[in-house]
Amino acid sequence: MKNSSGGNFFSLPNEVFLLGLSPGELAVYSFLQRCENRKTHQCWPSIKTIGKAVGMSENTVRKYIRQLEERELIATEPTEVITKTNGKRNGNLLFTLRPIQEVVNEYYARQLENVELAAERQRIAKLTQERETPA
């Protein structure tokens, strides 16, 4: 996109900052957002391209991609390319970025579930302590 001053820019959803992403996760996710096709929510930059853009080694980029997958912000699929000699080889990963509001809603649901579990544990611990303490 071009803004009125003529510079290139892309939009990063504010909700991303509610998820507690590490700086590395945020950098890789931001680059994927920049590359994303807004209609399909997909892109396929190479690991090398991502690494150059965010100043990380390819192994570090792979680590953050795995973490973003675990957080369910993105999904990846392997692709294949046909060479000039009709051979097949691995292509870049195809990245699909999930709608951020879905991710945020799931994040808050997990947080609420954790709070409810902690409250239940405390209630059980209190009951157990009351039963074990002689009157």
Contacts in CASP RR format, 6 or more apart in sequence:
PFRMAT RR
TARGET T0000
AUTHOR 0000-0000-0000
METHOD contacts of the structure
MODEL  1
MKNSSGGNFFSLPNEVFLLGLSPGELAVYSFLQRCENRKTHQCWPSIKTI
GKAVGMSENTVRKYIRQLEERELIATEPTEVITKTNGKRNGNLLFTLRPI
QEVVNEYYARQLENVELAAERQRIAKLTQERETPA
1 8 0 8 1.000
1 9 0 8 1.000
1 10 0 8 1.000
1 11 0 8 1.000
2 8 0 8 1.000
2 9 0 8 1.000
3 9 0 8 1.000
10 33 0 8 1.000
10 34 0 8 1.000
11 33 0 8 1.000
12 30 0 8 1.000
12 33 0 8 1.000
13 100 0 8 1.000
15 100 0 8 1.000
15 101 0 8 1.000
15 103 0 8 1.000
15 104 0 8 1.000
16 26 0 8 1.000
16 29 0 8 1.000
16 30 0 8 1.000
16 100 0 8 1.000
18 104 0 8 1.000
18 107 0 8 1.000
19 71 0 8 1.000
19 73 0 8 1.000
19 103 0 8 1.000
19 104 0 8 1.000
19 107 0 8 1.000
21 29 0 8 1.000
21 71 0 8 1.000
22 64 0 8 1.000
22 67 0 8 1.000
24 54 0 8 1.000
24 56 0 8 1.000
24 60 0 8 1.000
24 64 0 8 1.000
25 64 0 8 1.000
25 67 0 8 1.000
25 68 0 8 1.000
25 71 0 8 1.000
27 54 0 8 1.000
27 55 0 8 1.000
27 56 0 8 1.000
27 64 0 8 1.000
28 50 0 8 1.000
28 54 0 8 1.000
28 56 0 8 1.000
28 61 0 8 1.000
28 64 0 8 1.000
28 65 0 8 1.000
28 68 0 8 1.000
29 68 0 8 1.000
29 73 0 8 1.000
29 74 0 8 1.000
30 54 0 8 1.000
31 45 0 8 1.000
31 50 0 8 1.000
31 53 0 8 1.000
31 54 0 8 1.000
32 43 0 8 1.000
32 45 0 8 1.000
32 50 0 8 1.000
32 68 0 8 1.000
32 74 0 8 1.000
32 95 0 8 1.000
32 97 0 8 1.000
33 97 0 8 1.000
35 43 0 8 1.000
35 45 0 8 1.000
35 95 0 8 1.000
36 42 0 8 1.000
36 43 0 8 1.000
36 95 0 8 1.000
36 97 0 8 1.000
37 43 0 8 1.000
40 96 0 8 1.000
41 96 0 8 1.000
41 97 0 8 1.000
41 98 0 8 1.000
41 99 0 8 1.000
42 94 0 8 1.000
42 95 0 8 1.000
42 96 0 8 1.000
42 97 0 8 1.000
43 94 0 8 1.000
43 95 0 8 1.000
43 97 0 8 1.000
44 79 0 8 1.000
44 92 0 8 1.000
44 93 0 8 1.000
44 94 0 8 1.000
44 95 0 8 1.000
45 53 0 8 1.000
45 92 0 8 1.000
45 95 0 8 1.000
46 92 0 8 1.000
47 58 0 8 1.000
47 61 0 8 1.000
47 62 0 8 1.000
47 65 0 8 1.000
47 92 0 8 1.000
47 93 0 8 1.000
48 58 0 8 1.000
50 56 0 8 1.000
50 61 0 8 1.000
51 57 0 8 1.000
51 58 0 8 1.000
51 60 0 8 1.000
51 61 0 8 1.000
54 61 0 8 1.000
56 64 0 8 1.000
65 74 0 8 1.000
65 76 0 8 1.000
65 93 0 8 1.000
68 74 0 8 1.000
69 75 0 8 1.000
69 76 0 8 1.000
71 103 0 8 1.000
72 98 0 8 1.000
72 103 0 8 1.000
72 106 0 8 1.000
73 97 0 8 1.000
73 98 0 8 1.000
73 100 0 8 1.000
73 103 0 8 1.000
74 95 0 8 1.000
74 96 0 8 1.000
74 97 0 8 1.000
74 98 0 8 1.000
75 95 0 8 1.000
75 96 0 8 1.000
75 98 0 8 1.000
76 93 0 8 1.000
76 94 0 8 1.000
76 95 0 8 1.000
76 96 0 8 1.000
77 93 0 8 1.000
77 94 0 8 1.000
77 96 0 8 1.000
78 90 0 8 1.000
78 91 0 8 1.000
78 93 0 8 1.000
78 94 0 8 1.000
79 90 0 8 1.000
79 91 0 8 1.000
79 92 0 8 1.000
79 93 0 8 1.000
79 94 0 8 1.000
80 88 0 8 1.000
80 89 0 8 1.000
80 90 0 8 1.000
80 91 0 8 1.000
81 88 0 8 1.000
81 89 0 8 1.000
81 90 0 8 1.000
81 91 0 8 1.000
82 88 0 8 1.000
83 89 0 8 1.000
END
